[in-house]
């Protein structure tokens, strides 16, 4: 049976929420309206948390990593990029997000930088680790 044949022609198509589809609705207008209601601090911290999560997985800190010492998802080249961008974001955002949020973001960044150093088979020179051009040497 054709999926379209299951809906009588005189009834509007239903959206997954059970509401009738509005053929004049612009989905991008809803997205713009939704993002307009989100405070800047939430956008900034969400972006930082996404970068932190991705970097943690690339460093090999993912929750699904085996406990026998092997690392499935480690990609230090990708982790370096993510941590460097995170460092720039955290440093630039610190005055805008307030001390409490900035401190938490800096702590997370520092832990990632240290985890990267530990995971790296070839240590970076002091000040040359991921994000250290922005944050300074992390020890």
N, C-alpha and C positions, 0 to 999 in steps of 0.2 A: 504494500500500500504506500502511496506517495505521502510524504510528511505534510505537504500543503493540503492534501485532500482531507486530512483529519480536522482541519479548522473550517467551519462553515464560512462561506463567503460574506455573510452579513455580520460576522463578529470580527472586531479588530484583533490583530495579533497581540498576544500577551508577552510582556517583558518577564524576565525571570522572577521579579518581585511580585508578580500577579497583577500589576497595574497595566492598563491598556497602553500600547505603544502610541506615542505622540509623533506622527510623521513630521511635524514642524519643529520638534525639539532638536536643539543643536547640542550634541554631547560635549563639545569643547567649551560651550558656554557654561555648562554645569561644572566642568573641571576648573575653569578660570574662576568661577564664583567660589568653588570650594577652596582653592589655593589662596584666594584673596582673604579668606577668613582665618587662615593659619598664621599665627604670629611668627615673625622673622626668627626669633630665637629657636622655635621648634623646627623650622626649615634648616637652620644652620646645624643644630645638634643632630637632627636626623641624618643629614648628609655626612657629618663627622662619624656617626655611629655606623653607617653603611661602609665607609672607608675603613674604619677600625675592624669591623667584622670580616671584610674581604681580606685585609692585610693579615689578620690573625690566621685565617685559613691558609693563606699563601705561605706564611711562616711555618705552618705545620701544627698550629694549635687547635685545629678543628676538633669538635666533640666526637666525630666519627673516626678519628685516627686510631690505629691499633695501639695497644699498650705494650707491644713487644719491641718498641724502639724504631720500627719502620714508619716511614711517613709517606702517605699516599698522595697528598695534595700540595706538598711543598714546591714552591716556585719562587725562589728568592729574588729573581729579577723582577717579577711582577710585584712581589711584596715591597721591594725597594721603591718602586714607583708610587704605590699606594701610600706608603708611610711618608714619603717626601711630600706628596700632595696634602696628606692629612696634616703634616707639620705646618705647611703654609696656611692652611685653613684655620687651624687652631690658633696660630700666632696672630693672624689677621683678625680673627673673630673675638679674641680675648677681651678687648675693650668694649665690644658691643654686647656680649652675652653675660657679663657680670662675673665677679670673682668666683662664686660657687660653681657655676657651670664651667668656667674656664679652667679651674683647678682640676675638676674631674676629667675634662678632655685632655689636659696636659699630662695627668697621671696615666691615663690610658695610652697616650702616645708614647710616653717614656717606657712603659712596660713593653710595648711593641718594638721599640728601638732596641731594648735590652734583649728581647727574645730573638730579634733578627741577628744581633751580634752573636748570641749563643749558638744559633742555628747555622751561621755562616762558616763554611770550611776555611775560608780565607778572610782573616779579620781586616776590617777597614782601618785606615789610619785614623787617629783621633781627629774628630771634626769632619770626617768624610763618610760617616755612616748615613743611612737614609734619614733625611730631614735635618741632619746636624748643621747644614749650612744656615738653616733658619733658627734652630734651637740652641746651637752650640753643642759641644761634646757632652754625651750622656754617659754617665758612669754609675 
